[in-house]
Amino acid sequence: MSDGRAADPAARLSAMGYTLAPGVSFCRVSDRMMFLDIKADRYFCLSSTAEQSFARLIDGAPTTEEDEIILASLARHGPLTDGSHGGPLVPCLATVATRTAPPGLAIPLRPAQLLLAAGSLALAPLRLRLFGLTGVIRALQARKAQATIPEPHDRELTATAAAFAQLRYVATAHDRCLTRSIALASRLYAQGLSAELVLGVQLRPFAAHAWVQAGDRVLNDRVDVVRDFTPILVV
């Protein structure tokens, strides 16, 4: 049981030995906490009691004996792990989007740019079926780490985003936000360009969305749309 003394949150978490389970991320949305488990490909919330215990843990607040029982259960069956191989117990952080990329149809493109975008769109759903969300995310993380072109690279980002925007009108079979965003991110990373794949959520009613942004600029959606979603995972 806690002795009730104030403590540094990071020190408390280290002392208790809890980290975020591999493949799990979370965010505070409305008055709740939402979790994403990419291994299970599911979003979920905790019960009210478990959420309060989790909140006290990550906020560095004193925990009760009941909290510690609940947290131990979350480490066995939930979003926590008691090993050192997990992630930090902090909500997802993302750059606030303030700009939208120029309309795709206003930018002249070479046929090769459209063909490469079409190929990436065709491969994205296949990769999801073969490797699952966790495999695709891990592959994107590895490719992003190899991005070699430093900012700013607005011309290349804008042209690639425009190619995908133009294909929106002909590639309707792939017109899903997650697969299209995975395809765009994959193509950008293949060019050595740095950008972020963002997954966001909202509650009441629940909805999930995905988009790609570079800094504060959304590349494949509108700012007024993505602002309705709280980021839960950023690649």
Secondary structure in CASP SS format (residue, H / E / C, confidence):
PFRMAT SS
TARGET T0000
AUTHOR 0000-0000-0000
METHOD secondary structure of the structure
MODEL  1
M C 1.00
S C 1.00
D C 1.00
G C 1.00
R C 1.00
A C 1.00
A C 1.00
D C 1.00
P H 1.00
A H 1.00
A H 1.00
R H 1.00
L H 1.00
S H 1.00
A H 1.00
M H 1.00
G C 1.00
Y C 1.00
T E 1.00
L E 1.00
A C 1.00
P C 1.00
G C 1.00
V E 1.00
S E 1.00
F E 1.00
C E 1.00
R E 1.00
V E 1.00
S C 1.00
D C 1.00
R E 1.00
M E 1.00
M E 1.00
F E 1.00
L E 1.00
D E 1.00
I C 1.00
K C 1.00
A C 1.00
D C 1.00
R E 1.00
Y E 1.00
F E 1.00
C C 1.00
L C 1.00
S C 1.00
S H 1.00
T H 1.00
A H 1.00
E H 1.00
Q H 1.00
S H 1.00
F H 1.00
A H 1.00
R H 1.00
L H 1.00
I H 1.00
D H 1.00
G C 1.00
A C 1.00
P C 1.00
T C 1.00
T C 1.00
E H 1.00
E H 1.00
D H 1.00
E H 1.00
I H 1.00
I H 1.00
L H 1.00
A H 1.00
S H 1.00
L H 1.00
A H 1.00
R H 1.00
H H 1.00
G C 1.00
P C 1.00
L E 1.00
T E 1.00
D C 1.00
G C 1.00
S C 1.00
H C 1.00
G C 1.00
G E 1.00
P C 1.00
L C 1.00
V C 1.00
P C 1.00
C C 1.00
L C 1.00
A C 1.00
T C 1.00
V C 1.00
A C 1.00
T C 1.00
R E 1.00
T E 1.00
A C 1.00
P C 1.00
P C 1.00
G H 1.00
L H 1.00
A H 1.00
I C 1.00
P C 1.00
L C 1.00
R C 1.00
P H 1.00
A H 1.00
Q H 1.00
L H 1.00
L H 1.00
L H 1.00
A H 1.00
A H 1.00
G H 1.00
S H 1.00
L H 1.00
A H 1.00
L H 1.00
A H 1.00
P H 1.00
L H 1.00
R H 1.00
L H 1.00
R H 1.00
L H 1.00
F H 1.00
G H 1.00
L H 1.00
T H 1.00
G H 1.00
V H 1.00
I H 1.00
R H 1.00
A H 1.00
L H 1.00
Q H 1.00
A H 1.00
R H 1.00
K H 1.00
A H 1.00
Q C 1.00
A C 1.00
T C 1.00
I C 1.00
P C 1.00
E C 1.00
P C 1.00
H C 1.00
D H 1.00
R H 1.00
E H 1.00
L H 1.00
T H 1.00
A H 1.00
T H 1.00
A H 1.00
A H 1.00
A H 1.00
F H 1.00
A H 1.00
Q H 1.00
L H 1.00
R C 1.00
Y C 1.00
V C 1.00
A C 1.00
T H 1.00
A H 1.00
H H 1.00
D C 1.00
R C 1.00
C H 1.00
L H 1.00
T H 1.00
R H 1.00
S H 1.00
I H 1.00
A H 1.00
L H 1.00
A H 1.00
S H 1.00
R H 1.00
L H 1.00
Y H 1.00
A H 1.00
Q C 1.00
G C 1.00
L C 1.00
S C 1.00
A C 1.00
E E 1.00
L E 1.00
V E 1.00
L E 1.00
G E 1.00
V E 1.00
Q E 1.00
L C 1.00
R C 1.00
P C 1.00
F C 1.00
A E 1.00
A E 1.00
H E 1.00
A E 1.00
W E 1.00
V E 1.00
Q E 1.00
A E 1.00
G C 1.00
D C 1.00
R E 1.00
V E 1.00
L C 1.00
N C 1.00
D C 1.00
R C 1.00
V H 1.00
D H 1.00
V H 1.00
V H 1.00
R C 1.00
D C 1.00
F C 1.00
T E 1.00
P E 1.00
I E 1.00
L E 1.00
V E 1.00
V C 1.00
END
